[in-house]
C-alpha cells in the first residue's frame, strides 16, 4: 500500500511539473497568438492528462522490470530512487523556445548607507547622511559555439541635469554612478539602459575580439582614469595571442562621447598595448600603456568634476585631454593569502592651462593593495589606496566619483566579508582633500556601508 501511495504522489508531482512546462510554452505562444478559446483549453487539459497517464505507465513498467530482476518487491527507498529517475528523464526534455537556449540571467542589489562630512565652506558645508541602493539586471545570449555574445543590462540611477551657458539638458543619469538615493517623497525610481552590446571572438583567429555598442570598459585600467560604473559607447577591438602563459595584446577603440546636432561631436579614440604574463602558478603581472585622445572636448557640456574651468561651467581651461596612462597590476600569494597590488600613472599631454594655481596640473597617480578574496561563504578581503590627481590630469567627469573626481588626493580603506556565497557586507572610508585651488586645505570624510546580493 505504501508503495502505491508513493507512486500516486510521484505521478501527481510529475503532472504538476509537466503542467508547469506546458504553461511556460503556452505563455510564449500567447505572445504571438490570440487569447485561446475554450475548445483550446479543453484540448490542452486533455493533453496534460495523457502525459500524466504516460508517466504513471512508465513508473509501473520500471517497477515491474526491477521487481522481475530482483525477485522481490521494491522498498520505499528504491521506489523513491525510481521516481527521481523518471523525474530526471522528464526534466531532460526541454519545451523552452529555441531562442531561450544559452540565455544567462545575472544581476546584483546593493543597499548602502553613505555619510559625507565636509569641512570649511565647500558644498555649502552641509554634512549628508544618505540611504541609497543600486539595482542591476542583465541578460546575455551566445551563438556559434560561444563565438558570438549579445547582451544588455538595466540599472538604477538618479536623474540629473546639465545647466551650462550654451545649453540646458535635463533627464540624464550620471555616468559614474548607478546609485539611487532614498528621496523624492517615496516616488518610483528610474531604470536606465546600462549595457547594450554585441561581442565577437572567432575561433578561426584566436585572441581576436571586437565589441560594439554600450559596453563594459574593455581597457586595462583603474579608477584613477575610469570610474567602475562608466560604460563607454562605440566600437573596440583587440588582438591578444597566448604563448605559454605570456599574452601580449594591442587594442584600439573609437567612442562617441557626445553627438551634437549643431556643433562639433566629442569623440574619444583610445589606443592600448601591453602584456599579461603568468610568471609562476601564483604570480601574474599585467602591464598596459594607453593613449586616450579626446577630440573637441572643449565642446563637452558637463560640469568640471574637479577639472579647472572659468565662470562658464562648460568651458575647460585645460582645453584638451590627450592622456598617456601607464598601468601595472600584480597578483600573487603571500602568507597563504591571495594579494593584489597596482600602480597607475596618468599625464595629460594636452594641458595648456596657465592660470595661477592650475599651471602644470597635469599629472596623477594611484597605488593600491588588496588582501584576500570574496567568492564563497566565510571569505574576506581588505584594501588600501592612495591617489594624487591634479586638476587637469584626467577627465573628472569619468574617474572615481566616490573619491571626488579630479583635483583630489587622499586615502581609501576598505573591507568585505561573505555572509554567504552570493551575499557580502563591507565598508569603505575616504579621507581626501583638494590638490590645489581656493579650497586646498578643506578635507572630506566619506563613510560607506554596503550589503550586496549577487545573483
C-alpha positions as CSV (number, residue, x, y, z in Angstrom):
1,X,0.0,0.0,0.0
2,X,2.8,2.4,0.9
3,X,4.4,1.7,-2.5
4,X,1.3,2.7,-4.4
5,X,0.7,5.8,-2.3
6,X,4.3,6.8,-3.2
7,X,3.6,6.1,-6.9
8,X,0.5,8.1,-6.9
9,X,2.1,11.1,-5.2
10,X,5.0,10.9,-7.7
11,X,2.6,10.8,-10.6
12,X,0.8,13.9,-9.3
13,X,4.1,15.7,-8.8
14,X,5.2,14.8,-12.3
15,X,1.8,16.0,-13.6
16,X,2.5,19.4,-11.9
17,X,6.0,19.6,-13.4
18,X,4.7,18.7,-16.8
19,X,1.9,21.2,-16.5
20,X,4.4,23.9,-15.5
21,X,6.5,23.2,-18.5
22,X,3.5,23.4,-20.8
23,X,2.3,26.6,-19.1
24,X,5.6,28.3,-19.9
25,X,5.3,27.1,-23.5
26,X,1.7,28.4,-23.5
27,X,3.0,31.8,-22.3
28,X,5.3,32.0,-25.2
29,X,2.6,31.2,-27.7
30,X,0.3,33.8,-26.1
31,X,2.7,36.5,-27.0
32,X,2.2,35.8,-30.7
33,X,-1.4,34.4,-30.9
34,X,-4.8,35.5,-29.8
35,X,-6.3,34.5,-26.5
36,X,-7.0,30.7,-26.5
37,X,-10.6,29.6,-26.9
38,X,-12.5,27.3,-24.5
39,X,-12.0,24.5,-27.0
40,X,-8.2,25.1,-27.0
41,X,-8.2,24.9,-23.2
42,X,-10.1,21.5,-23.3
43,X,-7.5,20.2,-25.8
44,X,-4.7,21.4,-23.5
45,X,-6.2,19.7,-20.4
46,X,-6.7,16.5,-22.3
47,X,-3.1,16.5,-23.5
48,X,-1.9,17.1,-19.9
49,X,-4.0,14.1,-18.7
50,X,-2.4,11.9,-21.4
51,X,1.1,13.0,-20.3
52,X,0.3,12.2,-16.6
53,X,-1.0,8.7,-17.7
54,X,2.2,8.2,-19.7
55,X,4.3,8.9,-16.7
56,X,2.2,6.6,-14.5
57,X,2.6,3.8,-17.0
58,X,6.3,4.4,-17.2
59,X,6.6,4.2,-13.4
60,X,4.7,0.8,-13.3
61,X,6.8,-0.6,-16.1
62,X,10.0,0.3,-14.4
63,X,8.9,-1.1,-11.1
64,X,7.8,-4.4,-12.7
65,X,11.1,-4.6,-14.6
66,X,13.2,-4.1,-11.5
67,X,11.0,-6.5,-9.4
68,X,11.4,-9.3,-12.1
69,X,15.2,-8.8,-11.9
70,X,15.4,-8.9,-8.1
71,X,12.6,-11.3,-7.4
72,X,11.2,-9.2,-4.6
73,X,9.0,-6.1,-4.1
74,X,10.8,-2.7,-4.1
75,X,11.5,-1.0,-0.8
76,X,10.2,2.6,-0.3
77,X,13.8,3.9,-0.8
78,X,14.1,2.0,-4.1
79,X,10.7,3.3,-5.2
80,X,11.8,6.9,-4.4
81,X,15.0,6.4,-6.4
82,X,12.9,5.2,-9.3
83,X,10.7,8.3,-9.1
84,X,13.7,10.5,-9.1
85,X,15.0,8.8,-12.3
86,X,11.7,9.3,-14.1
87,X,11.6,13.0,-13.0
88,X,15.2,13.4,-14.3
89,X,14.3,11.9,-17.6
90,X,11.3,14.2,-17.9
91,X,13.4,17.2,-16.9
92,X,15.9,16.4,-19.7
93,X,13.3,17.1,-22.3
94,X,13.1,20.9,-22.8
95,X,10.0,22.6,-24.1
96,X,11.6,26.0,-23.9
97,X,11.5,28.1,-27.1
98,X,14.6,27.8,-29.3
99,X,15.6,31.4,-28.8
100,X,15.9,30.9,-25.0
101,X,18.7,28.4,-25.3
102,X,22.1,29.7,-23.9
103,X,20.5,32.6,-22.1
104,X,22.2,33.7,-18.9
105,X,20.5,36.0,-16.4
106,X,22.5,37.9,-13.8
107,X,22.4,40.9,-11.6
108,X,23.0,42.4,-8.2
109,X,21.3,44.5,-5.5
110,X,23.3,46.8,-3.2
111,X,21.9,48.6,-0.2
112,X,24.2,51.4,1.1
113,X,24.5,53.9,3.9
114,X,26.7,56.8,3.0
115,X,27.8,59.6,5.3
116,X,29.7,62.7,4.0
117,X,31.4,65.2,6.3
118,X,32.6,68.4,4.6
119,X,34.9,70.9,6.3
120,X,35.0,74.6,5.5
121,X,32.7,76.3,3.0
122,X,32.7,73.8,0.2
123,X,29.4,72.4,-0.9
124,X,27.6,74.7,1.5
125,X,29.2,72.9,4.5
126,X,26.2,70.7,4.8
127,X,27.1,67.2,6.0
128,X,24.9,64.5,4.4
129,X,23.6,61.1,5.6
130,X,22.0,59.1,2.8
131,X,20.4,55.8,2.3
132,X,21.0,54.5,-1.3
133,X,20.5,51.4,-3.4
134,X,21.8,50.1,-6.7
135,X,19.9,47.5,-8.7
136,X,21.2,45.9,-11.9
137,X,19.8,43.1,-14.1
138,X,21.3,41.8,-17.3
139,X,20.9,39.0,-19.9
140,X,23.5,37.5,-22.3
141,X,22.9,35.2,-25.2
142,X,25.5,33.1,-27.1
143,X,25.6,31.8,-30.6
144,X,28.2,30.0,-32.9
145,X,29.6,27.8,-30.1
146,X,30.0,30.9,-27.9
147,X,31.9,32.9,-30.5
148,X,29.2,35.5,-30.6
149,X,27.7,37.2,-27.5
150,X,24.9,39.7,-27.3
151,X,23.8,41.2,-24.0
152,X,22.1,44.1,-22.2
153,X,21.8,45.3,-18.6
154,X,19.4,47.6,-16.9
155,X,20.5,49.6,-13.9
156,X,19.1,52.1,-11.4
157,X,20.5,55.7,-11.2
158,X,19.5,59.2,-10.1
159,X,18.2,61.6,-12.7
160,X,20.5,64.7,-13.1
161,X,20.8,67.8,-15.3
162,X,23.4,69.9,-17.1
163,X,22.9,73.6,-16.9
164,X,25.6,75.5,-18.9
165,X,25.8,78.8,-20.7
166,X,25.4,77.1,-24.1
167,X,22.6,74.6,-23.3
168,X,20.4,73.1,-20.6
169,X,19.8,69.4,-20.6
170,X,17.6,67.7,-18.1
171,X,16.8,64.0,-17.5
172,X,20.1,62.1,-17.9
173,X,21.8,59.8,-15.5
174,X,25.3,60.2,-14.0
175,X,27.8,58.0,-16.0
176,X,29.9,57.5,-12.8
177,X,27.1,56.2,-10.6
178,X,24.1,53.8,-10.7
179,X,23.2,54.7,-7.1
180,X,19.7,55.8,-6.3
181,X,19.2,57.9,-3.1
182,X,16.1,57.4,-1.0
183,X,14.3,60.7,-1.6
184,X,11.5,62.5,-3.6
185,X,8.6,61.6,-1.4
186,X,8.6,57.8,-1.9
187,X,8.4,58.2,-5.7
188,X,9.1,55.4,-8.2
189,X,12.8,55.2,-9.1
190,X,14.1,55.3,-12.7
191,X,15.8,52.4,-14.6
192,X,18.4,53.2,-17.3
193,X,20.0,51.2,-20.1
194,X,23.4,50.4,-18.6
195,X,24.8,48.0,-21.3
196,X,23.7,47.0,-24.8
197,X,26.4,45.4,-26.9
198,X,27.5,42.6,-29.3
199,X,30.8,40.8,-29.0
200,X,32.5,38.5,-31.5
201,X,35.6,36.3,-30.7
202,X,36.1,33.9,-33.7
203,X,37.7,30.5,-33.3
204,X,39.5,30.9,-36.6
205,X,41.5,33.8,-35.2
206,X,42.3,33.0,-31.6
207,X,42.9,36.1,-29.4
208,X,40.9,38.5,-31.6
209,X,37.9,40.2,-30.1
210,X,35.6,43.0,-31.4
211,X,32.8,44.7,-29.4
212,X,30.2,47.2,-30.5
213,X,27.6,49.1,-28.5
214,X,27.4,50.3,-24.9
215,X,30.0,48.1,-23.3
216,X,31.8,47.4,-20.0
217,X,35.1,49.3,-20.1
218,X,37.4,47.0,-22.1
219,X,40.7,48.6,-21.3
220,X,43.2,47.6,-18.6
221,X,42.6,50.4,-16.2
222,X,42.0,51.5,-12.6
223,X,39.6,54.1,-11.2
224,X,42.4,56.7,-11.5
225,X,41.1,57.3,-15.0
226,X,37.8,55.4,-15.2
227,X,35.0,55.0,-12.5
228,X,33.8,51.4,-12.4
229,X,30.3,52.5,-13.4
230,X,31.3,54.2,-16.7
231,X,30.4,52.1,-19.7
232,X,31.7,53.7,-23.0
233,X,29.7,53.7,-26.2
234,X,31.2,52.9,-29.6
235,X,33.4,50.1,-31.0
236,X,36.6,48.4,-29.6
237,X,38.8,45.6,-30.9
238,X,41.8,43.7,-29.5
239,X,44.3,41.1,-30.5
240,X,45.7,39.0,-27.7
241,X,47.5,35.8,-28.6
242,X,48.9,33.5,-25.9
243,X,52.4,31.8,-25.8
244,X,53.0,29.5,-22.8
245,X,51.5,31.9,-20.2
246,X,52.7,35.1,-21.9
247,X,50.0,37.1,-23.7
248,X,50.9,40.4,-25.4
249,X,47.9,42.5,-26.6
250,X,47.1,45.5,-28.6
251,X,43.7,47.3,-28.8
252,X,42.0,50.3,-30.3
253,X,38.7,51.9,-29.6
254,X,36.5,54.6,-31.1
255,X,33.8,56.1,-28.8
256,X,31.2,58.8,-29.1
257,X,31.2,60.9,-26.0
258,X,28.7,63.5,-27.2
259,X,27.0,63.8,-30.6
260,X,25.8,67.3,-31.4
261,X,23.2,68.4,-33.9
262,X,24.5,71.9,-34.3
263,X,28.1,71.8,-33.1
264,X,31.2,69.5,-33.1
265,X,31.0,65.9,-31.9
266,X,33.1,64.9,-28.9
267,X,35.0,61.8,-29.8
268,X,37.4,59.6,-27.8
269,X,40.0,57.4,-29.5
270,X,41.9,55.0,-27.3
271,X,45.0,53.0,-28.1
272,X,46.4,50.4,-25.8
273,X,49.3,48.0,-25.8
274,X,50.6,45.7,-23.1
275,X,51.1,42.2,-21.8
276,X,49.7,39.7,-19.3
277,X,52.5,37.4,-18.0
278,X,51.9,34.3,-15.8
279,X,55.3,34.2,-14.2
280,X,54.5,31.3,-11.8
281,X,51.5,29.4,-10.7
282,X,50.7,32.1,-8.1
283,X,52.3,35.2,-9.7
284,X,50.7,37.2,-12.6
285,X,51.7,40.6,-13.9
286,X,49.7,42.8,-16.2
287,X,51.2,45.9,-17.7
288,X,49.5,48.3,-20.2
289,X,50.3,51.6,-21.8
290,X,47.3,53.6,-23.1
291,X,46.9,56.8,-25.1
292,X,43.4,58.5,-24.8
293,X,42.8,61.3,-27.3
294,X,39.6,63.4,-26.8
295,X,38.6,65.4,-29.9
296,X,36.7,68.6,-29.4
297,X,36.4,68.1,-25.6
298,X,36.2,71.8,-25.1
299,X,32.7,71.5,-26.6
300,X,31.6,69.0,-23.9
301,X,28.7,70.4,-21.8
302,X,29.4,68.7,-18.5
303,X,30.4,70.0,-15.1
304,X,34.1,70.1,-14.3
305,X,34.1,67.5,-11.6
306,X,37.5,68.8,-10.4
307,X,38.9,70.0,-13.7
308,X,39.7,73.7,-13.9
309,X,37.0,75.8,-15.6
310,X,36.2,79.5,-15.8
311,X,32.9,81.1,-14.9
312,X,31.2,79.3,-17.8
313,X,30.9,75.8,-16.3
314,X,31.2,74.3,-19.8
315,X,34.5,75.9,-20.8
316,X,37.6,73.9,-19.9
317,X,40.8,75.9,-19.4
318,X,42.7,72.7,-19.9
319,X,41.3,72.9,-23.4
320,X,42.4,69.4,-24.5
321,X,42.7,65.9,-22.9
322,X,45.3,63.9,-24.6
323,X,46.3,61.5,-21.9
324,X,49.1,58.9,-21.5
325,X,48.3,56.2,-19.0
326,X,50.7,53.5,-17.6
327,X,49.0,50.8,-15.6
328,X,50.7,47.9,-13.7
329,X,48.9,45.2,-11.7
330,X,50.5,42.2,-9.9
331,X,48.6,39.2,-8.4
332,X,50.4,36.9,-6.0
333,X,50.2,34.9,-2.8
334,X,51.9,35.7,0.5
335,X,51.4,34.0,3.9
336,X,48.9,31.8,2.2
337,X,46.7,34.7,1.2
338,X,45.9,36.0,-2.3
339,X,47.1,39.5,-2.8
340,X,46.9,42.2,-5.5
341,X,49.0,45.4,-5.9
342,X,48.8,48.1,-8.5
343,X,50.5,51.3,-9.6
344,X,48.8,53.6,-12.1
345,X,50.0,56.9,-13.6
346,X,48.4,59.4,-16.0
347,X,49.7,62.5,-17.7
348,X,47.7,65.0,-19.8
349,X,49.8,66.0,-22.7
350,X,47.2,68.4,-24.0
351,X,47.0,70.6,-20.8
352,X,47.7,74.2,-21.6
353,X,46.1,75.9,-18.6
354,X,48.3,78.8,-17.4
355,X,46.0,80.1,-14.6
356,X,47.6,80.7,-11.2
357,X,47.5,77.5,-9.0
358,X,46.5,75.4,-12.1
359,X,49.6,75.8,-14.2
360,X,51.2,72.4,-14.9
361,X,48.5,70.5,-13.0
362,X,48.6,67.6,-15.5
363,X,49.7,64.5,-13.6
364,X,48.1,61.9,-11.4
365,X,48.9,58.6,-9.8
366,X,47.4,55.9,-7.6
367,X,48.8,52.9,-5.6
368,X,46.7,50.2,-4.1
369,X,46.8,46.9,-2.2
370,X,44.2,44.2,-1.7
371,X,44.5,41.2,0.6
372,X,42.1,38.2,0.4
373,X,39.2,37.4,-2.0
374,X,35.4,37.2,-2.0
375,X,34.0,34.1,-3.6
376,X,32.3,31.9,-1.1
377,X,30.9,32.0,2.5
378,X,33.5,33.0,5.0
379,X,35.8,34.7,2.5
380,X,37.1,38.2,3.4
381,X,39.2,40.9,1.9
382,X,40.7,44.2,2.9
383,X,42.3,47.0,0.8
384,X,44.0,50.4,0.8
385,X,44.5,53.0,-1.9
386,X,46.3,56.3,-2.0
387,X,45.7,58.6,-5.0
388,X,47.0,62.0,-6.1
389,X,45.1,63.5,-9.0
390,X,45.9,67.0,-10.2
391,X,43.2,69.3,-11.6
392,X,43.8,68.7,-15.3
393,X,45.4,65.2,-15.2
394,X,42.3,63.3,-16.4
395,X,38.7,63.9,-17.2
396,X,37.0,64.4,-13.9
397,X,33.5,63.5,-15.3
398,X,34.7,59.9,-15.8
399,X,37.1,59.0,-13.0
400,X,36.3,57.8,-9.4
401,X,33.2,59.7,-8.2
402,X,33.4,58.3,-4.6
403,X,36.9,59.6,-4.3
404,X,35.9,63.1,-5.5
405,X,36.8,63.0,-9.2
406,X,39.8,65.2,-10.3
407,X,41.9,67.7,-8.2
408,X,41.9,65.3,-5.2
409,X,44.4,63.5,-3.1
410,X,43.9,61.1,-0.1
411,X,43.4,57.7,1.3
412,X,40.8,54.9,1.0
413,X,40.4,52.0,3.4
414,X,38.0,49.1,2.6
415,X,36.9,45.7,3.9
416,X,34.4,43.0,2.8
417,X,33.1,39.7,4.2
418,X,31.0,36.9,2.6
419,X,27.9,36.1,4.8
420,X,27.0,33.6,2.1
421,X,28.4,32.7,-1.3
422,X,26.3,35.5,-3.1
423,X,25.9,37.8,-0.1
424,X,28.5,40.2,1.3
425,X,28.8,43.0,3.8
426,X,31.5,45.6,3.5
427,X,32.6,49.2,4.0
428,X,34.9,52.0,2.8
429,X,36.3,55.1,4.4
430,X,37.6,58.0,2.2
431,X,39.8,60.7,3.6
432,X,40.5,63.3,0.8
433,X,41.3,66.9,0.1
434,X,41.8,69.1,-3.0
435,X,45.3,69.3,-4.5
436,X,45.1,73.0,-5.4
437,X,42.7,76.0,-5.6
438,X,40.9,78.1,-3.0
439,X,39.7,75.0,-1.0
440,X,43.1,73.4,-0.9
441,X,43.1,72.7,2.9
442,X,39.5,71.6,3.2
443,X,39.1,67.9,3.9
444,X,36.2,65.5,3.2
445,X,35.5,62.2,5.0
446,X,33.1,59.8,3.4
447,X,31.9,56.5,5.0
448,X,30.1,53.8,3.1
449,X,28.5,50.6,4.5
450,X,27.2,48.1,2.0
451,X,25.1,44.9,1.8
452,X,25.4,43.3,-1.6
453,X,23.5,40.3,-3.1
454,X,24.7,38.9,-6.4
455,X,22.5,36.6,-8.5
